[in-house]
Amino acid sequence: MTYGYGDPLDHGGYADHGGYANQGGYTIPDGQYGNIATRDADPWLPVRIEVGYRVREMSQNHVRRATFERVDNRLPGPHALAWLYAAANDETRVRRYTIDTASRMFPWTDDVRPEHNVKDAGVLVQQMVKIAQQNLATAQVDPLQYTDRSVPLPAHSEFVGVALSSLGVPGMDWSALKPGGFGFGVELPAECVVCMVDGTWLELTRRDRVDWKMECNKAMGYMNAMDWAWRPTMPEEWQPRPGSVHEHLHQLMMLTDRTYAERNRQQTERARTGRK
């Protein structure tokens, strides 16, 4: 079974090329993005922290679905995707944020055709990139339609990134995973990779019953039940290695961000001209 991660100690395929490749999909004028307020020298710190907690919760939901809360008794695949949205909880300058996810799990299948392959994380994310590329041409499809989310997002939510949740280890026979296996998921290895619009890369891993280990290319604040560090544990400026899962995840984030920007531009133009 191919998970597409390569060496687990290799930070998931990152190569330090001396600079982060901002391809024009997002800007942060005056220390803010959209409606997200500034906070001292790092306006994204509170968003980043809440993203870490929310993605950990997403992974735990993935584990439950795989081990003892299966929908229609169907085994989900080992990889799931989530689109992340932030909304401020109040109107003060020092804000707190709620992170909502629009996630998508993929039913398990042994089919290895690219459009059906849920085994290989790289192939799976590549297929979502192709769908996002097609939709960007018209910007008529809300990226939420890629997901299983059926309820509206909170008002004033802003897209802030994408996440990949992966369970198990390379070589594992995923089809043999039984309900209640791995101590009802408590001992099932888990890993999450997050790519945010501000250039943040966040990795969370859990092995056995120990706390989650978190690595990031940006500074983080205190996080409960996390093995973390105040300072970045990864190079702040680097690019995903070409062809890696992380590069595909970065492409998906960029395309989603550009789609929302184009939809907003079209809405503004319609309001200006009075067109429907």
C-alpha positions as CSV (number, residue, x, y, z in Angstrom):
1,M,0.0,0.0,0.0
2,T,1.4,3.4,-1.0
3,Y,0.7,6.3,1.2
4,G,2.9,8.8,-0.7
5,Y,4.7,10.2,2.4
6,G,8.2,8.8,1.8
7,D,10.5,9.1,4.7
8,P,8.5,10.1,7.8
9,L,11.5,12.0,9.1
10,D,11.8,14.1,5.9
11,H,9.1,16.7,6.8
12,G,6.9,15.3,4.1
13,G,8.9,16.2,1.0
14,Y,10.0,19.8,1.8
15,A,13.1,21.1,0.0
16,D,14.6,24.4,1.2
17,H,15.1,26.4,-2.0
18,G,15.8,29.7,-0.2
19,G,12.4,31.2,-0.6
20,Y,8.7,30.4,-0.4
21,A,7.0,30.3,-3.8
22,N,4.1,32.8,-3.5
23,Q,2.5,32.4,-6.9
24,G,0.1,35.3,-6.6
25,G,-2.8,33.4,-5.1
26,Y,-3.0,35.5,-2.0
27,T,-1.8,38.7,-0.4
28,I,-1.7,40.0,3.1
29,P,-1.8,43.8,3.0
30,D,-0.9,45.6,6.2
31,G,-0.7,42.4,8.2
32,Q,-4.2,41.0,7.5
33,Y,-6.0,38.8,5.1
34,G,-9.7,39.3,4.3
35,N,-11.5,40.1,7.5
36,I,-8.9,38.5,9.8
37,A,-7.6,41.2,12.2
38,T,-4.0,41.9,13.1
39,R,-2.4,40.9,16.4
40,D,0.9,42.5,17.2
41,A,3.7,41.3,15.0
42,D,2.0,38.0,13.9
43,P,-1.6,38.5,13.0
44,W,-2.0,34.8,12.1
45,L,-0.9,33.4,15.4
46,P,-4.4,32.9,16.9
47,V,-5.7,31.5,13.6
48,R,-2.8,29.1,13.4
49,I,-3.3,27.8,16.9
50,E,-7.0,27.2,16.3
51,V,-6.3,25.5,13.0
52,G,-4.0,23.1,14.9
53,Y,-6.7,22.2,17.4
54,R,-9.4,21.8,14.7
55,V,-7.2,19.6,12.4
56,R,-6.4,17.4,15.4
57,E,-10.1,17.0,15.9
58,M,-10.6,16.3,12.2
59,S,-8.1,13.5,12.5
60,Q,-9.9,12.0,15.5
61,N,-13.1,12.1,13.6
62,H,-11.4,10.3,10.8
63,V,-10.2,7.6,13.2
64,R,-13.7,7.1,14.7
65,R,-15.2,6.7,11.2
66,A,-12.5,4.1,10.4
67,T,-12.7,2.1,13.6
68,F,-16.1,2.2,15.3
69,E,-18.5,4.8,13.8
70,R,-18.6,3.7,10.2
71,V,-21.4,5.3,8.1
72,D,-23.6,2.5,6.6
73,N,-20.9,0.1,7.8
74,R,-18.5,1.3,5.1
75,L,-14.8,1.6,5.7
76,P,-13.4,5.0,4.7
77,G,-10.1,5.3,2.9
78,P,-6.9,6.1,4.9
79,H,-6.8,9.7,3.6
80,A,-9.3,12.6,4.0
81,L,-9.2,16.2,2.9
82,A,-10.5,19.4,4.6
83,W,-11.0,23.0,3.6
84,L,-10.4,25.3,6.5
85,Y,-12.4,28.5,7.2
86,A,-11.9,31.1,10.0
87,A,-14.5,33.4,11.5
88,A,-13.8,36.0,14.3
89,N,-15.8,35.5,17.5
90,D,-16.0,39.2,18.4
91,E,-15.3,42.6,17.0
92,T,-12.4,43.7,19.3
93,R,-8.9,44.0,17.9
94,V,-7.6,41.1,20.0
95,R,-9.9,38.5,18.4
96,R,-10.5,34.8,19.0
97,Y,-11.3,32.6,16.0
98,T,-13.5,29.6,15.3
99,I,-12.2,27.3,12.6
100,D,-14.8,25.4,10.6
101,T,-13.9,22.5,8.3
102,A,-15.6,21.3,5.1
103,S,-14.2,17.8,4.9
104,R,-14.4,14.9,2.5
105,M,-13.8,11.3,3.2
106,F,-13.5,8.7,0.5
107,P,-15.0,5.2,0.7
108,W,-12.4,2.5,0.6
109,T,-11.8,0.7,-2.7
110,D,-8.9,-1.3,-4.1
111,D,-9.4,0.3,-7.5
112,V,-6.0,1.9,-8.5
113,R,-7.3,3.9,-11.5
114,P,-6.3,7.5,-10.9
115,E,-9.9,8.8,-10.7
116,H,-10.8,6.1,-8.1
117,N,-7.5,5.6,-6.2
118,V,-8.0,6.4,-2.5
119,K,-4.9,4.5,-1.4
120,D,-2.2,6.9,-2.5
121,A,-2.3,10.4,-1.0
122,G,-0.4,11.9,-3.9
123,V,-2.8,10.5,-6.6
124,L,-5.9,11.5,-4.5
125,V,-4.8,15.1,-4.0
126,Q,-3.7,15.3,-7.7
127,Q,-7.2,14.4,-8.8
128,M,-8.7,17.1,-6.5
129,V,-6.3,19.6,-8.1
130,K,-7.5,18.7,-11.5
131,I,-11.1,19.3,-10.5
132,A,-10.2,22.6,-8.9
133,Q,-8.3,23.6,-12.1
134,Q,-11.4,22.9,-14.2
135,N,-13.7,24.9,-11.8
136,L,-11.4,27.9,-11.7
137,A,-12.0,28.5,-15.4
138,T,-15.5,29.6,-14.7
139,A,-15.5,30.1,-10.9
140,Q,-19.1,29.0,-10.9
141,V,-18.6,26.2,-8.5
142,D,-18.2,26.9,-4.8
143,P,-15.2,24.8,-3.4
144,L,-17.6,23.6,-0.7
145,Q,-19.2,21.4,-3.3
146,Y,-16.0,19.3,-3.3
147,T,-16.8,18.3,0.2
148,D,-19.4,16.5,2.3
149,R,-20.5,19.6,4.2
150,S,-24.2,20.2,4.0
151,V,-24.7,23.2,6.4
152,P,-23.7,26.8,5.6
153,L,-20.5,28.2,7.0
154,P,-20.8,30.9,9.7
155,A,-21.2,34.5,8.4
156,H,-18.0,36.3,7.5
157,S,-16.0,33.1,7.3
158,E,-12.7,33.3,5.3
159,F,-10.9,30.5,3.6
160,V,-7.5,30.0,5.3
161,G,-6.1,26.7,4.0
162,V,-6.4,23.0,3.3
163,A,-5.5,19.9,5.3
164,L,-4.8,16.2,4.6
165,S,-5.5,13.6,7.2
166,S,-3.8,10.2,6.9
167,L,-4.1,7.1,9.0
168,G,-2.1,4.0,9.3
169,V,1.5,3.3,8.1
170,P,3.0,2.3,4.8
171,G,2.7,-1.4,4.1
172,M,-0.5,-1.7,6.2
173,D,-3.3,-3.8,4.8
174,W,-6.0,-1.1,5.2
175,S,-8.8,-3.4,3.9
176,A,-8.2,-5.7,6.9
177,L,-9.0,-2.9,9.4
178,K,-11.8,-4.2,11.6
179,P,-14.3,-2.2,13.6
180,G,-12.8,-1.6,17.1
181,G,-9.3,-2.3,15.8
182,F,-6.2,-0.6,17.2
183,G,-8.0,-0.1,20.5
184,F,-10.9,1.6,18.8
185,G,-8.4,3.9,17.0
186,V,-6.5,5.0,20.1
187,E,-3.4,3.3,18.8
188,L,-3.9,3.9,15.1
189,P,-1.0,6.0,13.8
190,A,-2.2,9.4,12.4
191,E,-0.7,12.3,10.5
192,C,-2.0,15.6,9.3
193,V,-0.5,18.1,7.0
194,V,-1.8,21.7,6.7
195,C,-1.1,24.3,4.0
196,M,-2.4,27.8,4.9
197,V,-2.8,30.9,2.7
198,D,-0.3,32.9,4.8
199,G,2.5,30.5,4.0
200,T,2.2,28.3,7.2
201,W,2.9,24.6,6.9
202,L,1.8,22.6,9.9
203,E,2.4,18.9,10.6
204,L,0.8,16.9,13.3
205,T,1.7,13.2,14.0
206,R,0.5,10.7,16.6
207,R,2.0,7.3,17.3
208,D,0.4,4.9,19.7
209,R,-1.2,6.6,22.7
210,V,1.2,9.5,23.1
211,D,0.4,13.1,22.7
212,W,0.5,14.7,19.3
213,K,3.8,16.0,18.0
214,M,3.5,19.3,16.1
215,E,6.0,20.8,13.8
216,C,5.6,24.2,12.0
217,N,7.5,26.7,10.0
218,K,6.0,29.5,12.0
219,A,6.0,30.4,15.7
220,M,3.2,28.8,17.7
221,G,1.7,29.6,21.1
222,Y,0.9,27.1,23.9
223,M,-1.3,24.2,22.8
224,N,-2.7,21.7,25.2
225,A,-1.8,18.0,24.8
226,M,0.7,18.8,22.1
227,D,4.4,18.2,21.9
228,W,5.3,21.6,20.5
229,A,7.9,24.4,20.5
230,W,7.6,28.2,20.6
231,R,10.0,28.6,17.8
232,P,9.6,27.2,14.3
233,T,10.8,23.6,14.0
234,M,11.0,23.7,10.2
235,P,12.7,26.1,7.8
236,E,10.4,29.2,7.5
237,E,11.1,29.6,3.8
238,W,11.2,26.6,1.5
239,Q,9.2,25.0,-1.2
240,P,7.6,21.6,-1.4
241,R,9.6,19.2,-3.4
242,P,8.3,18.9,-7.0
243,G,5.9,15.9,-7.3
244,S,5.4,15.5,-3.5
245,V,2.1,15.2,-1.8
246,H,2.8,18.6,-0.2
247,E,3.2,20.3,-3.6
248,H,-0.1,18.9,-4.7
249,L,-1.7,20.2,-1.4
250,H,-0.2,23.6,-2.0
251,Q,-1.6,23.7,-5.5
252,L,-5.1,22.8,-4.2
253,M,-4.8,25.6,-1.6
254,M,-3.8,28.1,-4.3
255,L,-6.5,27.1,-6.7
256,T,-9.2,27.3,-4.0
257,D,-8.0,30.7,-2.9
258,R,-7.9,31.9,-6.5
259,T,-11.4,30.6,-7.0
260,Y,-12.8,32.5,-4.0
261,A,-11.0,35.6,-5.2
262,E,-12.5,35.3,-8.7
263,R,-16.0,34.7,-7.3
264,N,-15.6,37.8,-5.1
265,R,-14.5,39.8,-8.1
266,Q,-17.5,38.6,-10.2
267,Q,-19.9,39.4,-7.4
268,T,-18.4,42.9,-7.0
269,E,-18.7,43.4,-10.8
270,R,-22.3,42.3,-10.8
271,A,-23.1,44.6,-7.9
272,R,-21.4,47.5,-9.7
273,T,-23.2,46.9,-13.0
274,G,-26.5,45.7,-11.7
275,R,-26.2,42.4,-13.5
276,K,-27.5,39.2,-12.0
